[in-house]
Amino acid sequence: MPRMPASSSNFPGHVLVVSGNEAYRETLVRALKAVDYTTSAAADVEQSLDRLQNEFFDCVLVDVHLPNGLERVLAYLREQERWELTPVLAVSALDEAGRAARALDLGAADYIVGAPDPALLRARLGLMLELKRWRAAARAALSRLEAEQKRVEELLQIVIPLGVTLSAETDFNQMLEKILAQAQTLCNADAGTLYWRADDDRLQFVILRNRSLNLALGGTSGAEIPFAPLPLNDALTGRPNHHNVATHAALSGETVNIPDAYRAEGFDFSGTQAFDRNTGYHSTSFLTVPLKDSRQQVIGVLQLINALDPRAGGVIPFAPALHPVVESLASLATVALQAYIREQRLRRQIEELRIEIDEGRRSRQVAEITETDYFRRLQEKAREMRLSVRGGTRPLEPRQ
């Protein structure tokens, strides 16, 4: 297996020396070892290519006197992604200006002549390796920037249509489902749950979706969610419930990223583990985001479960870079959830009013019955019959 590259400038690195001149090759190896470099040697191009396939080198020194040696080594390294930043230095036992110019034109990073002074050799190689590290860091930063730009573009393509839809939406169950589904898509999450903070300080399940289990509960599915609400405060002590990750996010107002629920410390995932046992699922990574209103009050929680590797398909942790993306979607979810909560409260008030109206109607109906002459006569007859039974006399005939 190839050796890994040097991790910092404190470790000089691993150098491959390629030269058909045995004496010169040994001279270069001794100079490198004198300044703490690890070395390997190859007598020809074929040996060097074989070593490059099976080992990792931070730098390669190639003798310009090998026929087509420098060209072939450079061509091979350029074809391999893992080698493309590796500096190649041309070396020569003789001081030949023409060969130096040609080597640099071919793409060599530097040109070393004769038996180099070890200290100077260390300085020159150190500069090359430091430049390599800088280039790798710059490329990684550029890659991250490009990924962020792509993510921003994807987010805009989602947020703008959702914002337009939200401004005209009347079915907020459907709107919340769209937002949850888009959050799952952006983060490549297998499952997602949306909670709202009820008036009794509990997190109520609103929508639950799980693609692997083909599970759709709450929302427009029409299927009730059988799980009990999550209390924000301990029923016995009254203390804030920070043991559950969703309630912790609601109480703290902070996004929580759990790479592995089965190894998480400080949170109680017993409910999750019971769900896994019952369904055969394995809930691993969690990204939990609080939904805050304009006053920064948490009114709900958006939770994504099991980020999936887009290539391998296995479960991976949620990347921290996804936090701003999901939090942006959470701002839209907050607006939709506020409308949903208002709608639920209005329906409850209407139901309570209907009950009051029904009770009032029944009271009026009872009053209308009891206040009639017929009802009074029935009551009088009942009294006379009770008196008759007590006195041992026959009941009186009803009055006409």
C-alpha positions as CSV (number, residue, x, y, z in Angstrom):
1,M,0.0,0.0,0.0
2,P,1.4,3.5,-0.9
3,R,2.9,5.5,2.0
4,M,1.0,8.6,3.0
5,P,2.5,12.0,2.2
6,A,4.3,14.1,4.8
7,S,1.7,15.8,7.0
8,S,3.8,18.9,7.8
9,S,7.0,20.7,7.1
10,N,8.5,19.3,10.3
11,F,8.8,15.9,8.5
12,P,11.2,16.3,5.5
13,G,9.5,13.7,3.4
14,H,10.0,10.7,1.1
15,V,12.1,11.1,-2.1
16,L,12.5,8.9,-5.1
17,V,15.9,9.2,-6.8
18,V,16.0,8.0,-10.5
19,S,19.4,7.7,-12.1
20,G,21.2,5.1,-14.2
21,N,24.6,6.4,-12.8
22,E,25.0,4.3,-9.7
23,A,27.7,6.5,-8.2
24,Y,25.7,9.7,-8.7
25,R,22.6,8.0,-7.5
26,E,24.3,7.0,-4.3
27,T,25.7,10.5,-3.9
28,L,22.2,12.0,-4.0
29,V,20.8,9.3,-1.6
30,R,23.6,10.1,1.0
31,A,23.0,13.9,0.7
32,L,19.2,13.4,1.3
33,K,19.7,11.0,4.2
34,A,22.1,13.5,5.8
35,V,19.2,15.9,6.1
36,D,16.7,13.3,7.3
37,Y,14.9,12.5,4.1
38,T,13.7,9.0,3.6
39,T,14.8,7.8,0.2
40,S,14.2,5.1,-2.4
41,A,16.2,4.6,-5.6
42,A,15.5,3.4,-9.1
43,A,18.1,2.6,-11.8
44,D,15.8,3.2,-14.8
45,V,12.4,4.5,-15.8
46,E,10.7,1.1,-15.5
47,Q,11.8,0.7,-11.9
48,S,10.7,4.2,-11.1
49,L,7.2,3.7,-12.5
50,D,6.9,0.5,-10.6
51,R,7.8,2.3,-7.4
52,L,5.4,5.1,-8.1
53,Q,2.6,2.6,-8.5
54,N,3.3,1.0,-5.1
55,E,4.7,3.8,-2.9
56,F,4.0,7.4,-2.1
57,F,6.7,10.0,-2.6
58,D,6.7,13.7,-1.7
59,C,9.3,14.5,-4.4
60,V,11.0,12.8,-7.3
61,L,14.6,13.5,-8.6
62,V,15.2,12.3,-12.2
63,D,18.6,12.2,-13.9
64,V,18.4,14.1,-17.2
65,H,20.8,11.6,-18.8
66,L,18.3,8.8,-18.7
67,P,16.9,8.5,-22.3
68,N,13.4,10.0,-22.2
69,G,13.4,9.5,-18.5
70,L,12.3,12.9,-17.4
71,E,9.6,13.0,-20.1
72,R,8.1,9.6,-19.1
73,V,8.1,10.3,-15.4
74,L,6.5,13.7,-15.9
75,A,3.9,12.2,-18.2
76,Y,3.1,9.4,-15.8
77,L,2.7,11.8,-12.8
78,R,0.4,14.2,-14.8
79,E,-1.9,11.3,-15.7
80,Q,-2.4,10.3,-12.0
81,E,-4.6,12.6,-9.9
82,R,-2.7,11.7,-6.7
83,W,0.6,12.7,-8.2
84,E,-0.3,15.9,-10.1
85,L,1.1,18.2,-7.4
86,T,4.2,16.2,-6.8
87,P,7.4,18.2,-7.7
88,V,9.9,16.6,-10.1
89,L,13.4,17.9,-9.9
90,A,15.9,17.3,-12.8
91,V,19.4,16.3,-11.7
92,S,22.7,16.0,-13.5
93,A,26.2,15.0,-12.6
94,L,27.5,17.6,-15.1
95,D,26.8,21.3,-15.4
96,E,25.0,21.5,-18.8
97,A,23.0,24.7,-19.4
98,G,21.2,23.3,-22.4
99,R,19.9,20.3,-20.5
100,A,18.8,22.5,-17.6
101,A,16.8,24.8,-19.9
102,R,15.1,21.8,-21.6
103,A,14.3,20.1,-18.3
104,L,12.6,23.3,-17.0
105,D,10.7,23.6,-20.3
106,L,9.4,20.1,-19.9
107,G,8.0,20.9,-16.5
108,A,10.7,20.2,-13.9
109,A,10.3,22.3,-10.8
110,D,14.1,22.8,-10.3
111,Y,17.4,21.7,-11.6
112,I,20.3,20.4,-9.4
113,V,23.8,20.0,-10.7
114,G,26.6,17.7,-9.3
115,A,26.9,16.6,-5.7
116,P,24.7,19.1,-3.8
117,D,25.5,20.5,-0.4
118,P,23.1,18.7,2.0
119,A,22.0,21.9,3.7
120,L,21.3,23.6,0.4
121,L,19.6,20.5,-0.9
122,R,17.3,20.5,2.2
123,A,16.4,24.1,1.7
124,R,15.6,23.7,-2.0
125,L,13.5,20.6,-1.5
126,G,11.8,22.1,1.5
127,L,10.8,25.1,-0.6
128,M,9.4,22.7,-3.2
129,L,7.4,20.7,-0.7
130,E,6.1,23.8,1.0
131,L,4.9,25.1,-2.3
132,K,3.3,21.7,-2.9
133,R,1.4,21.9,0.4
134,W,0.3,25.5,-0.3
135,R,-1.0,24.4,-3.8
136,A,-2.8,21.5,-2.2
137,A,-4.4,23.7,0.4
138,A,-5.4,26.3,-2.2
139,R,-6.9,23.6,-4.4
140,A,-8.9,22.2,-1.5
141,A,-10.1,25.7,-0.6
142,L,-11.1,26.3,-4.2
143,S,-12.9,23.0,-4.3
144,R,-14.7,23.9,-1.1
145,L,-15.6,27.3,-2.6
146,E,-16.9,25.7,-5.7
147,A,-18.9,23.2,-3.6
148,E,-20.3,26.1,-1.6
149,Q,-21.2,28.0,-4.7
150,K,-22.9,25.0,-6.1
151,R,-24.8,24.5,-2.8
152,V,-25.8,28.2,-2.9
153,E,-27.1,27.8,-6.4
154,E,-29.0,24.7,-5.5
155,L,-30.4,26.4,-2.4
156,L,-31.6,29.4,-4.5
157,Q,-33.3,27.0,-6.9
158,I,-35.2,25.6,-3.9
159,V,-35.7,28.7,-1.7
160,I,-37.1,31.0,-4.4
161,P,-39.8,28.6,-5.6
162,L,-40.7,27.7,-2.1
163,G,-40.9,31.3,-1.1
164,V,-43.2,32.1,-4.0
165,T,-45.3,29.0,-3.2
166,L,-45.4,30.0,0.5
167,S,-46.8,33.4,-0.3
168,A,-49.9,31.9,-1.9
169,E,-50.1,28.6,-0.1
170,T,-53.2,27.7,1.9
171,D,-52.4,24.1,2.7
172,F,-49.6,24.5,5.2
173,N,-49.4,20.7,5.8
174,Q,-48.4,20.4,2.2
175,M,-46.0,23.3,2.4
176,L,-44.2,21.9,5.5
177,E,-43.9,18.5,3.7
178,K,-42.3,20.3,0.7
179,I,-39.7,22.0,2.9
180,L,-38.9,18.8,4.8
181,A,-38.5,16.9,1.5
182,Q,-36.2,19.6,0.1
183,A,-34.1,19.6,3.2
184,Q,-33.8,15.8,2.8
185,T,-32.8,16.2,-0.8
186,L,-30.2,18.9,-0.2
187,C,-28.5,16.9,2.6
188,N,-29.2,13.5,1.0
189,A,-30.9,12.5,4.2
190,D,-32.9,9.2,4.4
191,A,-35.4,10.5,7.0
192,G,-36.8,13.6,8.5
193,T,-39.1,14.8,11.2
194,L,-40.8,18.1,11.9
195,Y,-42.0,19.1,15.4
196,W,-43.9,22.1,16.7
197,R,-43.7,23.5,20.2
198,A,-47.2,23.2,21.6
199,D,-48.7,25.5,24.3
200,D,-48.1,22.9,26.9
201,D,-44.3,23.1,26.3
202,R,-44.1,19.8,24.5
203,L,-42.7,19.0,21.1
204,Q,-45.5,17.6,19.0
205,F,-44.8,15.4,16.0
206,V,-46.2,17.1,12.8
207,I,-44.6,15.2,10.0
208,L,-42.4,12.1,9.9
209,R,-40.9,10.7,6.6
210,N,-38.5,7.7,6.1
211,R,-37.5,6.7,2.6
212,S,-35.9,3.4,3.4
213,L,-38.9,2.3,5.4
214,N,-41.4,3.9,3.0
215,L,-42.9,5.5,6.0
216,A,-45.1,8.6,5.8
217,L,-46.9,9.8,9.0
218,G,-48.6,13.0,9.7
219,G,-49.0,15.9,7.3
220,T,-51.0,15.1,4.2
221,S,-50.5,11.4,4.6
222,G,-53.6,11.1,6.8
223,A,-51.8,8.6,9.0
224,E,-51.5,9.6,12.7
225,I,-48.1,9.7,14.3
226,P,-48.2,7.2,17.2
227,F,-45.3,8.6,19.2
228,A,-45.9,10.6,22.3
229,P,-44.9,14.3,22.4
230,L,-41.5,15.1,23.8
231,P,-41.7,17.1,27.1
232,L,-39.4,20.2,27.3
233,N,-39.3,19.9,31.1
234,D,-38.9,16.9,33.3
235,A,-42.2,15.8,34.8
236,L,-40.7,15.1,38.2
237,T,-38.1,17.8,38.7
238,G,-39.4,20.5,36.4
239,R,-35.9,20.9,35.0
240,P,-35.3,21.5,31.3
241,N,-35.1,18.3,29.4
242,H,-31.7,18.4,27.7
243,H,-31.4,14.6,27.4
244,N,-33.3,14.4,24.1
245,V,-31.5,16.0,21.2
246,A,-34.7,17.5,19.7
247,T,-35.8,19.1,23.0
248,H,-32.2,20.3,23.6
249,A,-32.2,22.1,20.3
250,A,-35.6,23.6,21.2
251,L,-34.3,24.8,24.6
252,S,-30.9,26.0,23.5
253,G,-31.8,27.3,20.1
254,E,-28.7,25.7,18.7
255,T,-28.1,23.4,15.7
256,V,-26.9,19.9,16.9
257,N,-25.0,17.5,14.7
258,I,-24.7,14.0,15.9
259,P,-22.4,11.7,13.8
260,D,-23.5,8.5,15.5
261,A,-26.4,8.3,17.9
262,Y,-25.3,4.9,19.2
263,R,-22.0,6.5,20.4
264,A,-23.3,9.9,21.4
265,E,-22.6,11.2,24.9
266,G,-25.0,13.4,26.8
267,F,-28.2,12.5,24.9
268,D,-30.8,9.8,25.5
269,F,-31.5,7.9,22.3
270,S,-33.4,5.1,23.9
271,G,-36.6,6.0,22.0
272,T,-34.7,6.0,18.8
273,Q,-33.1,2.7,19.6
274,A,-36.5,1.2,20.4
275,F,-37.8,2.4,17.0
276,D,-34.8,0.8,15.4
277,R,-35.5,-2.5,17.1
278,N,-39.1,-2.5,16.1
279,T,-38.5,-1.6,12.4
280,G,-35.0,-3.0,11.7
281,Y,-33.8,0.5,10.9
282,H,-30.5,1.9,12.2
283,S,-30.6,5.6,13.0
284,T,-27.1,6.9,13.0
285,S,-26.4,10.5,12.0
286,F,-28.7,13.3,13.1
287,L,-28.9,17.0,12.2
288,T,-31.3,18.9,14.4
289,V,-32.2,22.5,13.7
290,P,-34.4,24.8,15.8
291,L,-37.1,26.9,14.0
292,K,-37.0,30.4,15.4
293,D,-39.6,33.2,14.8
294,S,-38.8,36.9,14.4
295,R,-38.4,37.3,18.2
296,Q,-35.8,34.4,18.2
297,Q,-38.3,32.2,20.0
298,V,-38.1,28.5,19.1
299,I,-41.5,27.4,17.8
300,G,-40.4,24.0,16.3
301,V,-37.6,21.7,15.3
302,L,-36.5,20.3,12.0
303,Q,-34.6,17.0,12.3
304,L,-32.8,15.1,9.5
305,I,-31.6,11.5,10.0
306,N,-29.0,9.4,8.2
307,A,-27.0,11.3,5.7
308,L,-26.2,9.0,2.8
309,D,-22.9,8.9,0.9
310,P,-23.9,9.9,-2.7
311,R,-21.3,7.4,-4.1
312,A,-21.2,4.4,-1.8
313,G,-24.7,4.8,-0.4
314,G,-23.7,4.1,3.2
315,V,-24.7,6.3,6.2
316,I,-22.2,9.1,6.9
317,P,-22.2,12.1,9.3
318,F,-23.9,15.4,8.2
319,A,-21.2,17.8,6.9
320,P,-20.9,20.9,9.1
321,A,-21.0,22.9,5.8
322,L,-24.7,21.9,5.5
323,H,-25.7,23.7,8.6
324,P,-26.2,27.1,6.9
325,V,-28.2,25.4,4.1
326,V,-30.6,23.7,6.4
327,E,-30.9,26.8,8.7
328,S,-31.9,28.8,5.6
329,L,-34.6,26.3,4.8
330,A,-35.6,26.4,8.5
331,S,-36.4,30.1,8.1
332,L,-39.0,29.2,5.5
333,A,-40.2,26.3,7.6
334,T,-40.7,28.7,10.5
335,V,-43.1,30.9,8.4
336,A,-45.1,27.9,7.2
337,L,-45.1,26.4,10.7
338,Q,-46.4,29.7,12.2
339,A,-49.3,29.6,9.8
340,Y,-49.9,25.9,10.6
341,I,-50.0,26.7,14.3
342,R,-52.4,29.5,13.8
343,E,-54.6,27.3,11.7
344,Q,-54.5,24.5,14.4
345,R,-55.4,27.0,17.1
346,L,-58.2,28.4,15.1
347,R,-59.7,25.0,14.4
348,R,-59.4,24.2,18.1
349,Q,-61.2,27.4,19.0
350,I,-63.9,26.7,16.5
351,E,-64.4,23.2,17.9
352,E,-64.6,24.6,21.5
353,L,-67.1,27.2,20.3
354,R,-69.2,24.5,18.6
355,I,-69.2,22.6,21.9
356,E,-70.4,25.7,23.7
357,I,-73.0,26.3,21.2
358,D,-74.3,22.7,21.4
359,E,-74.4,22.9,25.1
360,G,-76.3,26.1,25.0
361,R,-78.7,24.7,22.5
362,R,-79.3,21.7,24.7
363,S,-79.9,23.9,27.7
364,R,-82.4,26.0,25.8
365,Q,-84.2,22.8,24.6
366,V,-84.4,21.5,28.1
367,A,-85.7,24.8,29.4
368,E,-88.3,24.9,26.6
369,I,-89.5,21.4,27.6
370,T,-89.6,22.0,31.4
371,E,-91.4,25.3,31.1
372,T,-94.4,23.9,29.2
373,D,-97.9,23.3,30.9
374,Y,-97.7,19.7,29.8
375,F,-94.4,19.1,31.6
376,R,-95.8,20.8,34.7
377,R,-98.9,18.6,34.7
378,L,-96.6,15.5,34.4
379,Q,-94.6,16.7,37.4
380,E,-97.8,17.3,39.4
381,K,-99.1,13.8,38.6
382,A,-95.8,12.3,39.6
383,R,-96.0,14.0,43.0
384,E,-99.6,12.9,43.6
385,M,-98.6,9.3,42.7
386,R,-95.7,9.4,45.2
387,L,-98.0,10.8,47.9
388,S,-100.6,8.1,47.2
389,V,-98.1,5.3,47.5
390,R,-96.8,6.6,50.8
391,G,-100.3,7.0,52.3
392,G,-101.6,3.6,51.1
393,T,-104.4,5.2,49.1
394,R,-105.2,4.8,45.5
395,P,-103.7,7.3,43.1
396,L,-105.9,10.1,42.1
397,E,-107.4,10.2,38.7
398,P,-105.6,12.5,36.4
399,R,-107.2,15.9,36.0
400,Q,-108.8,16.7,32.7
